[in-house]
Amino acid sequence: MARKPKRTNEVSFNRYHSIWEMRADGWISLTDDLGRMTDLSRESAEYDARKARVQATMATLRPVESYWAFPGRRLFDDLVLWFEAGDLNRVQTAVRRINRMLANRSYRHQVLSLDSDVEGPSEIETEEEAQAQITRPYFEVLIVDEMSEQEEEALRRRVQRKRRPDDAFVFDIVVVPSFEDALIATLFNFNLQACVIRHGFPFRSEYRLDLLRKFLDGLDEDVECRPESERGPLLGAKIAELRPEIDLYLVTDLNAEEIAMRVGDIFQRVFFREEDHTELYMAIMKGVDQRYRAPFFRALKDFAKQPTGVFHALPVARGKSIMNSNWIQDVTQFYGINLFMAETSATSGGLDSLLDPVGPLKRAQECAARAFGAKRTFFATNGTSTANKIVVQALIKPGDIVLIDRNCHKSHHYGMVLSGAQVAYLDSYPLDQCSMYGAVSVAELKRTLLAYRRDGHLHRVKMVLLTNCTFDGIVYDVERVMEECLAIKPDLIFLWDEAWFAFARFHPTYRRRTSMAAAKRLYERARTAEYAMAYKSFSQDLCVEDCEDEARLIETRLMPDPARMRVRVYATQSTHKTLTSLRQGSMIHVWDQDFKEKTEEAFHEAYMTHTSTSPSYQILASLDFGRRQVELEGYELVQRQIELAMTLRKQVATHPLLKKYFRFLNVDELVPASYRASRIDTYYDPETGWSNMESAWRTDEFALDPTRLTLFIGDTGIDGDTFKNRYLMDKYGIQINKTSRNTVLFMTNIGTTRSSVAFLIEVLLKIAKEVDSNIADLSAIERRLHERRVHSLTDELPPLPNFSHFHLAFRRGPAGNLAATPDGDIRSAFFLSYDEENCEYLTLSQVRAAIGENREVVSALFIIPYPPGFPILVPGQVISEDILAFMEALDVREIHGYRPQIGLRVFTDRALAQVAGTGTRAVGARLEDDLLRVD
């Protein structure tokens, strides 16, 4: 019997930003090098060079292939042996076929043949595989057990014998011998859908992977000291933390009944020894099927096949109005007939009502809640703008105070108008050099809450509303924000606008900063004995409720009282923005322990108010099958999204011409050092590779989503708006969403491919060459003008203004008295502007003159420049010198609410005096005195 090759123990993968890309490129390299070696003389220098490359590639791939069913560890070791024995033709044929089957994924339903000389066309294999995956999807099951090759092969044959023609799925197995190997396989192998953990296995892997260290968090010493019988439950908990979608099964030699009681929330089933292989096989199939089911999508497909007579609204139902037309037959050619066969306004016949779901829609929303870690999930077909208004109206009544990030989406501002909330705007830290804002610090939140407590109005503060992550990729430490705010006001409600963060649930690094995961973790942690002891020690040193030293409270990491805190968290999510869904498909996720008691009825009334009675069934179905997709392959898709973003960052940073004119902003440019405890400036380091991101996301107050790629273009002399429209869109057909004066924002998503990234790099290179050529041809005068333009875009940037304050007329307490707190009644200001007599138009120069005469000029409208896309003025807000200077410096084409020909719409002094109930001079004096008290 041939000697097995020795394994390399020390393996470093941190230098690779993509293990999957490295694996694919490795097989391509093997195929190319082996193919060339067969045509070379074994005495030549090139032969020796390629042999060395093959050996190096095999050494890199060997540990990776241990964690996949195909080609698997055993076959890969055979390839190494054949190569070492000099059997080039055999190994080259095998590698070529394996590479092709990996590329088109035909290994999932076809058997590798190394004996036949016939090779089918790759295109036919790809088409057949795609159909096979639709008919009978393939997945892999991880088996954690220390067994011999013979035992592993026997297990594989046993699984194959259990396959039945009517099985909905087909699976293969991956066997790993240790705790560490199981975690590596969980991170590497995106085909895994289930894991069977058997009794007794070692902790250490034969490979020492640097990549694994960041996920163990000191767990290695703890686990290694435990008896082998306890490692199974600990491993299950860790896999559930990394990839909660994987179904877990425990096979034990101990008391299965007692273990099931302890770990039943982690494992789907606990089996005693090897007593029921068939039951385990069927449990695995059923577990995957539960995630594969898309109840409403299935119901809609079944409905489309039914013969029906349409005697109600919607002539387009069943496609009748189109198929019987002489003029719009081309519509079905473009869209296909099934789109219209599934169109109906019926809520019976197997379908359901969104406003009162009891059938497939209800089950679809329950599946979504499971997938996103919520207690409840509600579908929305009018986008997240509507979802935001639903949540605010359900939770806020007139007079309630809401702390809200001023730079949030405009739908929140309009939601404040509809609800009648008293709005207290929070200022985010500014990024003046990029003409954008970051996020609201914990210190700012605590400072605001403590000010309300000092003034006796903390009881009126009902909600904190923040955006996670921001448009530009700034991500909060959600758990810390909620924890410290609840320490000051234990019953606060949190609304997290996660419109751009739906994908985050399906990656272990991102997940911990999602609102649903943080809510669950906070709730569970607060109920442990360890937390109770920690809080007791904390409260003995610092009683938050009695402490009047606000500076100390702001500087100290606060802990909420577990006996008083209530975890009430809502998230709105634009599913269509970052996951598979038709446009306007959104979800509302709820983790509110008081929902049934305090909110359910109001929520359903708000839902009825804003939800259409004719929702699009196609949007609803897309939310359902989009959820199915991410529960089964979300980890793979999100990881690829991150990897492609990293590739793009690296290419721009290293190409000589690209980095001359462009650079993607790093963490240190978007998150100030005071918010980065990790002191990490960039997620890539030449020495340690791509290992920094995990550390920063664990410790920093704000992290940066690397898939948000803010490209600084100031050195080109082209502003963001021109770069977007004239170059990217008009010239090359590249679509982006957001710009600032000197940046454009690119995003990778789960649909981004390596080809699309390559195309973007190609386009940026063409633009850089064009800019470079144009600069070279400039005359001396033109060069000075260009340099002046570059200076304007890189150095002469207007400072971003903070929120000024609401006018006294809109700052009243619940009894109508003057409020010392900064919140304002935006609703009254909004509707006051409906009467033309209350308003006038002033040009910017007239506003400046009025301010110079000590007049308080108050905006009657939302003023929203694009970019940056947030309101710099809201109804009832006093126009400050800083805001005016910012408006005068803006060079963007689009400013909503501002008409350059006639100026800003502002309130007249007479209207303000009538609302305030006093003369304008007295109003100003009282406002000045009020502001002094607030400050």
Secondary structure, DSSP 8 states (H G I E B T S, - for coil): ---------EE--TT-S-HHHHHHHHHHHHHHHHHHHTTS-TTSHHHHHHHHHHHHHHHHHHHHHTTSSSSHHHHHHHHHHHHHTT-HHHHHHHHHHHHHHHHHTGGGTS---SS------HHHHHHHHHHHHHHS-EEEEEEE----HHHHHHHHHHHHHH--TT-S-EEEEEEE-SHHHHHHHHHH-TTEEEEEE-S---S--SSEEHHHHHHHTTHHHHHHHS-HHHHHHHHHHHHHHH-TTSEEEEEESS-HHHHHHHHTTT-SEEEETTS-HHHHHHHHHHHHHHHH--HHHHHHHHHHHS-----SS-TTGGGHHHHT-SS-THHHHHH-SHHHHT----S-TT---SSS--SHHHHHHHHHHHHHT-SEEEEESSHHHHHHHHHHHHH--TT-EEEEETTS-HHHHHHHHHHT-EEEEE---EEGGGTEE----HHHHHHHHHHHHHTT-GGGEEEEEEESS-TT-EEE-HHHHHHHHHHH-TT-EEEEE-TT-GGGGGSHHHHTTSHHHHHHHHHHHTTSHHHHHHHHHHHHH--TTT---HHHHHHS-----TTT---EEEEEE-HHHHSS--TT-EEEEEEETTIIIIIHHHHHHHHHHHS-SS--HHHHHHHHHHHHHHHHHHHHHHHHHHHHHHHHHHHHHH-TTHHHH-EE--HHHHS-GGG-TT----S-BTTTBS-HHHHHHHH-SEEE-TTEEEEE-GGGT--HHHIIIIIIIHHH-----EE-SSEEEEE--TT--HHHHHHHHHHHHHHHHHHHHHHHT--HHHHHHHHHHHHHHHT----------B-GGG-B-TTSSB-SSS-EEHHHHHHHTTSGGGEEEE-HHHHHHHHHTT---BBSS-BEEETT-S-SB-TTBB--HHHHHHHHH---SEEET-BTTTBEEEE-HHHHHHHHTS-HHHHHHHHHHHHHHH-
